[in-house]
Amino acid sequence: MNRIRLKHILFAAGAVIGLGACSDSQLQVENPNSADSRRVLATPTDIENLLGSYYRRFMGNPNGSQTNVWGMASVQSFENYSTLSNNCMGQRIPIPRPANDNTLGNPCGPEQAGLYNRESEVLHVASQILAQIKGGMTPSPASAVTLGSDAQNQRAVAFGQFLRGLSMGYLAMTYDSASIITPAMMAADPAAAGDLHGYQEVMDSALSAMDQAITAANAGTTAFPLPSSWIPSPTTFSSAEFVKLVRSYKARLRANNARTPAERAAVDWTKVIADAQNGITADHYNTTSTISGPNMTWVAAWYAYNSWHQMTPFVIGMADTTGAYDAWIKTPLATRGAGAPFHMATPDLRFPQGTTRAQQQADFNLNSCQPAASTCKRYFVNRPTDNLGANSWGQSEYDHARFYSWVKSGDAGQGQNGKFPYFTLAELNMLEAEGQIRTGNGVAAAALINKTRVANGLAPVTAVIAAPVPFQPGSTQACVPRVPDAAPAQGAASPGTHCGDMMEAMKWEKRVEEAYTHFLDWFYDMRGWGDLPQGTGLHWAVPYQDLQVRLHPNYSAGGGLPGSSAALGTYGW
C-alpha cells in the first residue's frame, strides 16, 4: 500500500487532522505546533464539533469555491459560455475539445486539484472520527470513546458515513480514480493515503457508506434531529428527513457516475427508482452564508452579466418553435450564428415570452426579481446588451436568471445569504423518470415528466416511450424539445431537427430545472447520455501533484485521448 503524509490536504479548523506527530524515543520534547490528531480530538465534544463542521467543509469546494473544475465543465457541457481565461473556461470552449491538461505546472492545476484535495480531506477526517468513536467501526477499538450516549454515537456514525459517501461519490464522478479510505485504515495508521482505485470501485464504496449511514440513522434510539449547524437548512433533520436526503444523493451518485451511454444504460435503475421514491419530497435547501458557508460561489460569478456568462444556443435552442434553431443547426459550426446573437421564441414559460426581442425584454426584467426572497418570473432573461464572444456559435441573447434574487439580495437584503436549492425535487423526479423509461414504464415516467412540463406551458407527453412529444395546441410543427438530427461529423451542418421522444423530454426538463443548482449538473448527465461534444474529457486525471508523490506516471484526459474522450454524440457534436 502506498502511504504518504498528506500535509497538503488534511486541514481542519486550522489544524492538520489525521497525521500522527513524528516521534523519537531519544527526544521527549512535545512540539505544540506539530499536528497530532489525538490532541485535536481530545474530548467527545471536540470530536462531535469537528464532525458537525464537515458538511460545510465538504460543500466548501464543489459549491463554495471557484478553485475547481465547474467553470471548465460548464462550458464543455454548454451550460455556460465564456471566452474569459478565468478558471480555464476560455481554454475549454474550443471545438474540437482540447484535453483536460494535467501536465506539471499547467495553468488549470489549482482548479483540477481543488475538489480532489478537499474531498480527500473530508474522507480522511470522517473515517478517522469513525475510528475513534464507539460503534464507528466493527469491532470498535478498545480506545474508542463515547460521545455521551449510544444514541449520540449512532447519530455521529450516520453523519460520518454520509460524509464518506459524499466525498467518495464526488471523487468518483469527477476523477478517473481516487483513494478508498476506511475507518479501519485510519485506526491502523492515521496517515494512510490508500491506493488509487478506479471510479466504479470508488463509487461502490461511496454507496456502501451511504447504506451504512441509513442503517445507523434507523438503528433504534438515536439522538436525532441533527444539530442545526451540521446541515444549515430550513429543514429540521429528524432521522426520517436525514434518510430521505441520503437516499436522494444515492440516486444522483449512482446515475451520474457513468462515462458513456453504455455505462449509463447498465446502471441499476431499479435501485435509482427505489431511492428516488424514498427521497426528498420538496426541494432541499441549504441556508448559505458568505461568512461561514455553505455558499454557491460559481452561481454568483456567472451572474456577472455581460462579462462572464451567456447561454450558447446548443441546448437552450431546443425550446425554439419558430424555426430559428433548425436554421442555426443547419449551418456549419464555423459560421453558425455569425452576424447576430441567436433569437428564439418558445411556449416554455421558463423563458421570456414574446416573438421579438423587445417583447421578451419587456416580459421579464431582472430588476423585477432583485428584492430579497423574490421568485423570478422566468428562469432565463433576454439580455439588454450583447457580449459577442470569439466563437459565433456562442452568441445568444439569453442569460440564466433564476437565482438572481439570491445573488443580489438573499433572504433579507444581503446577497448570497439565504436559502438556495442544492437538490431540487424536479431533479429527483427526473432521475426516477429516467429509470422508469429504461425499465419500460412509460405511464410512470410520463406522470413525472409532466409535473414540471405542463406547469410551464408545454404539451404533456404521452405514455408511449418512443413517441415524439406532442405538438403545442393549435400547431402542426411546434414542439419542445426540438433536437438536432445527428450531423455526419463534428462541425458539420446538421440535416435539421425533429421532435424529441420521451427520453428527450425528460432530458429537457432535467436540464432546465437542474441548471446551476449543483456541481457539474449538466456535465455529469450529458456525459452519460452521450451528449458532450466529441473529444470532451470524460473526467479529470488524478492531479499531477498526487501522482508525483505516489511516483505514478503523469497523464491527461480528453482531447481525443483513448479511453477518456467523448465519442461523436447523440446530436452529431
Number of C-alpha atoms within 10 A of each C-alpha: 8 11 13 14 15 21 14 12 18 23 18 17 11 7 14 22 28 29 22 16 15 10 10 8 6 6 7 8 9 10 10 8 9 13 19 20 19 15 11 17 18 12 14 16 12 14 21 19 14 18 22 20 15 23 22 21 22 23 21 21 24 26 25 23 18 21 21 25 27 25 26 27 26 23 26 24 24 22 26 25 30 31 21 16 13 14 21 24 24 17 20 26 26 14 18 16 21 19 21 29 22 22 15 13 11 12 15 22 22 18 20 28 21 19 28 27 20 23 28 23 26 27 27 30 29 29 27 29 25 29 28 25 24 24 20 27 18 10 10 18 16 9 11 17 19 17 20 11 11 15 19 19 24 27 24 31 29 29 28 29 28 27 27 30 30 27 27 30 29 22 27 29 25 25 21 21 22 24 21 22 23 21 25 20 18 23 21 11 15 23 22 22 21 16 14 18 15 14 25 17 16 26 27 16 20 28 25 17 23 27 20 19 28 24 16 25 25 17 14 10 13 20 18 19 14 19 13 13 12 17 21 20 18 13 14 15 20 16 21 15 17 26 26 21 22 25 24 27 25 25 24 21 23 23 26 26 25 24 25 20 16 12 14 20 15 12 17 14 23 14 16 27 22 15 25 28 18 16 24 23 17 12 15 18 18 21 21 25 19 15 9 10 20 26 28 29 19 20 22 16 15 21 19 12 17 16 16 17 22 30 23 25 27 19 20 21 27 24 23 23 23 16 16 15 26 22 16 22 26 18 19 16 20 14 14 21 23 17 10 13 20 22 20 27 21 23 20 21 17 20 27 26 22 16 13 12 18 11 13 19 17 13 16 20 19 19 10 13 22 21 18 20 19 17 16 22 19 21 20 23 25 27 21 15 9 17 19 21 17 14 19 19 24 26 26 26 23 24 22 25 26 23 25 27 25 29 25 20 20 25 21 13 16 16 20 29 24 24 20 24 19 18 21 21 19 21 23 28 26 26 27 27 30 26 25 22 22 19 14 13 16 21 16 15 29 24 17 21 27 19 14 19 22 14 13 15 14 23 19 20 25 20 16 17 20 13 14 21 26 21 18 17 10 7 10 9 15 21 26 29 31 28 26 25 19 19 21 14 13 20 19 17 23 24 16 19 20 18 22 23 22 26 20 17 24 25 23 24 21 25 20 21 19 21 20 24 20 18 24 23 22 27 25 24 23 24 27 22 21 21 23 29 26 23 25 29 30 28 26 25 25 23 25 23 18 17 15 12 13 15 10 10 8 16 17 19 25 23 22 18 16 11 12 22 26 27 22 20 22 18 20 21 27
